[in-house]
Amino acid sequence: MPPSGTAITAIEQLLAQPDVERLLSRASLALADTISLTTRIAETPAPTGAEGERAALVAREMTAMRLADVRVDSVGNVLGCR
């Protein structure tokens, strides 16, 4: 069942509020950043047994996000703490 005219009006009023507009804008930027980072990670070569280049990229990004104690463990996993 589609929303009623009253519900649509209420949604439009909510979306027009400055705080909601600001939060939606921030969410949109965060989504774009996430897609960009995910694409860069996926495009970085990481054949089985030779994932070092991708791990280095992830470690740099985690450091840039200010995670603490960013490191690559003995099997190549990238770890960090909030």
Secondary structure as UniProt FT lines:
FT   HELIX           5..15
FT   HELIX           18..43
FT   TURN            48..49
FT   HELIX           52..64
FT   TURN            65..66
FT   STRAND          68..72
FT   TURN            74..75
FT   STRAND          78..81
//
